[in-house]
Amino acid sequence: MKLYGTPGSPFARKVRIFLEEKRIPCEYIVQRGRDPGSRVPEFNPLAKVPTLVTDAGKGLYDSPVIVEYLDAQGEGPRLIPESFAERIEVRRWEALADGVTEAAVVINHELREPKDKQRSQDWYGRQQLKIDRGLAVMEKDLGANEFCFGEHFTLADIATGYALGYLDFGLPEQDWRTTHPNLARLAKRLFARKSFSETTHPQK
């Protein structure tokens, strides 16, 4: 298998963490869909990363679909429960983490624009509210638990961890650890795992 992604892509990192936890060998190709000569559009008509190319040459996208596929592969434990109720709960965590990350990504990208081309403060406020609300729900639902859901490490933990990791990378001025001690405790443990430590975003 091959995974197309970029070092700064949080969604590609989610897939890379999942691959490591499942112990699935996969060639990681750093390439954007818009790069000259990029092969990403051959496998993903949206030309976005992450894009996974299976051994059969099939392109899979986006990250929720990719991890669903990968969970049936490899030697590692199942990370998405088979029980319908448990599966939906883990997927809810993933959706929440993805939403927080999407808001952080668009803020990060917007801040790179010249001041006179940046969007209004109301726009920033709406994106920040998504992050604040999302983290508040994660903090409350995690509570004193060791894992985001159930008694074992799951996709819910991967999703939460990669979202928090992207906040550190993309919006480092946000001190989420002080206001969300439960998430800070979880992040400290997650970031020590091999799957997280070996897929960190590049230092700026």
C-alpha positions as CSV (number, residue, x, y, z in Angstrom):
1,M,0.0,0.0,0.0
2,K,0.9,3.6,-0.5
3,L,-0.2,6.7,1.5
4,Y,0.1,10.1,-0.1
5,G,0.2,12.9,2.4
6,T,2.2,15.9,3.7
7,P,4.1,16.5,7.0
8,G,1.8,19.3,7.9
9,S,-1.5,17.5,7.2
10,P,-3.3,16.5,10.4
11,F,-5.5,14.1,8.5
12,A,-2.6,12.3,6.9
13,R,-1.1,12.1,10.4
14,K,-4.3,10.4,11.7
15,V,-3.9,7.7,9.0
16,R,-0.2,7.3,9.8
17,I,-0.9,6.8,13.5
18,F,-3.6,4.3,12.6
19,L,-1.2,2.4,10.3
20,E,1.4,2.2,13.1
21,E,-1.1,1.0,15.7
22,K,-2.3,-1.7,13.3
23,R,1.3,-2.6,12.3
24,I,0.6,-2.3,8.6
25,P,3.5,-1.7,6.3
26,C,2.8,1.2,4.0
27,E,5.0,3.4,1.8
28,Y,4.5,7.0,2.8
29,I,4.9,9.4,-0.1
30,V,5.1,13.1,0.6
31,Q,3.2,14.8,-2.2
32,R,0.4,17.3,-2.5
33,G,-2.4,17.0,-5.0
34,R,-1.4,20.4,-6.6
35,D,2.3,19.6,-6.9
36,P,3.6,19.5,-10.5
37,G,3.5,15.9,-11.7
38,S,1.6,14.7,-8.6
39,R,0.0,11.3,-8.8
40,V,-2.6,12.1,-6.2
41,P,-5.2,13.1,-8.8
42,E,-4.8,9.7,-10.5
43,F,-6.2,8.1,-7.3
44,N,-8.3,10.8,-5.9
45,P,-10.3,13.1,-8.2
46,L,-10.5,15.7,-5.4
47,A,-6.7,15.8,-5.5
48,K,-6.5,15.9,-1.7
49,V,-4.4,14.2,0.9
50,P,-4.5,11.8,2.6
51,T,-5.1,9.4,-0.2
52,L,-4.4,5.7,0.3
53,V,-3.6,3.4,-2.7
54,T,-4.4,-0.3,-1.9
55,D,-2.3,-3.2,-3.1
56,A,-4.9,-3.6,-5.8
57,G,-4.3,-0.1,-7.0
58,K,-7.6,1.3,-5.7
59,G,-7.5,4.9,-4.4
60,L,-9.3,5.5,-1.0
61,Y,-10.2,8.9,0.5
62,D,-10.8,10.6,2.9
63,S,-9.4,9.8,6.3
64,P,-12.6,8.3,7.9
65,V,-12.9,5.9,4.9
66,I,-9.2,5.1,4.9
67,V,-9.2,4.1,8.6
68,E,-12.4,2.1,8.2
69,Y,-10.6,0.1,5.5
70,L,-7.3,-0.2,7.5
71,D,-9.1,-1.5,10.6
72,A,-9.9,-4.7,8.7
73,Q,-6.2,-5.1,7.8
74,G,-3.0,-5.8,9.7
75,E,-2.1,-7.6,12.8
76,G,-2.9,-4.9,15.4
77,P,-6.1,-4.9,17.5
78,R,-9.4,-3.6,16.1
79,L,-9.6,0.2,16.7
80,I,-13.2,0.6,15.6
81,P,-15.7,-1.5,17.7
82,E,-17.9,-4.0,15.9
83,S,-20.9,-3.3,18.2
84,F,-23.2,-0.8,16.5
85,A,-23.7,1.4,19.6
86,E,-19.9,1.4,20.5
87,R,-19.0,2.0,16.9
88,I,-21.2,5.1,16.6
89,E,-19.8,6.5,19.9
90,V,-16.2,6.1,18.6
91,R,-17.1,7.6,15.3
92,R,-18.7,10.5,17.2
93,W,-15.4,11.2,18.9
94,E,-13.7,11.1,15.5
95,A,-16.2,13.5,13.9
96,L,-15.8,15.9,16.8
97,A,-12.0,15.8,16.6
98,D,-12.1,16.2,12.8
99,G,-14.3,19.2,13.2
100,V,-12.0,20.9,15.7
101,T,-9.1,20.2,13.5
102,E,-10.8,21.5,10.4
103,A,-11.5,24.8,12.2
104,A,-7.9,25.0,13.4
105,V,-6.6,24.3,9.8
106,V,-8.6,27.1,8.2
107,I,-7.5,29.5,10.9
108,N,-3.9,28.5,10.4
109,H,-4.1,29.0,6.7
110,E,-5.9,32.3,7.0
111,L,-3.3,33.7,9.3
112,R,-0.7,33.1,6.6
113,E,-2.5,35.6,4.3
114,P,-1.5,39.3,4.1
115,K,-3.3,41.3,6.7
116,D,-5.4,43.2,4.1
117,K,-6.6,39.9,2.7
118,Q,-7.5,38.2,5.9
119,R,-11.2,37.5,6.8
120,S,-13.2,39.4,9.3
121,Q,-13.0,39.0,13.1
122,D,-16.5,37.5,13.0
123,W,-15.2,34.7,10.8
124,Y,-12.3,34.0,13.1
125,G,-14.7,34.0,16.0
126,R,-17.0,31.4,14.4
127,Q,-14.0,29.1,13.8
128,Q,-12.7,29.6,17.3
129,L,-16.1,28.8,18.7
130,K,-16.0,25.4,17.0
131,I,-12.7,24.7,18.6
132,D,-13.8,25.9,22.0
133,R,-17.0,24.0,22.0
134,G,-15.4,20.8,20.7
135,L,-12.7,20.8,23.3
136,A,-15.2,21.5,26.1
137,V,-17.3,18.5,25.1
138,M,-14.2,16.3,24.8
139,E,-13.0,17.5,28.2
140,K,-16.4,16.7,29.8
141,D,-16.9,13.3,28.1
142,L,-13.3,12.2,28.9
143,G,-13.6,13.1,32.6
144,A,-11.3,11.0,34.7
145,N,-11.3,8.0,32.2
146,E,-8.1,6.6,30.9
147,F,-9.5,6.3,27.4
148,C,-11.9,8.4,25.4
149,F,-14.3,5.5,25.1
150,G,-14.5,2.2,26.8
151,E,-11.6,0.3,28.5
152,H,-9.3,0.2,25.5
153,F,-7.4,2.4,23.1
154,T,-9.5,3.1,20.0
155,L,-9.9,5.4,17.1
156,A,-11.5,7.9,19.5
157,D,-8.1,8.3,21.2
158,I,-6.2,8.6,17.9
159,A,-8.7,11.2,16.7
160,T,-8.5,13.2,19.9
161,G,-4.7,13.0,20.1
162,Y,-4.1,14.0,16.5
163,A,-6.5,17.0,16.9
164,L,-4.7,18.2,20.1
165,G,-1.3,17.7,18.3
166,Y,-2.4,19.9,15.5
167,L,-3.4,22.6,17.9
168,D,0.1,22.6,19.2
169,F,1.5,22.7,15.7
170,G,-0.9,25.0,13.9
171,L,-2.1,27.3,16.6
172,P,0.6,27.1,19.3
173,E,-0.6,30.3,21.0
174,Q,-3.8,28.5,22.2
175,D,-3.2,27.2,25.8
176,W,-5.7,24.4,25.8
177,R,-3.9,22.4,28.4
178,T,-4.6,25.0,31.2
179,T,-8.3,25.1,30.5
180,H,-8.7,21.4,29.7
181,P,-6.7,19.4,32.3
182,N,-8.3,16.1,31.4
183,L,-7.3,16.4,27.8
184,A,-3.8,17.5,28.9
185,R,-3.5,14.3,30.9
186,L,-4.6,12.2,28.0
187,A,-2.4,14.0,25.5
188,K,0.7,13.4,27.7
189,R,0.1,9.7,27.6
190,L,-0.9,9.6,23.9
191,F,2.1,11.6,22.8
192,A,4.4,9.1,24.4
193,R,3.1,6.3,22.2
194,K,5.4,5.3,19.4
195,S,2.6,5.9,16.8
196,F,2.4,9.5,17.9
197,S,6.1,10.3,18.6
198,E,7.1,9.0,15.2
199,T,4.6,11.0,13.2
200,T,4.9,14.4,14.8
201,H,4.4,17.5,12.7
202,P,7.7,19.3,11.6
203,Q,9.1,21.9,13.9
204,K,8.5,25.4,12.6
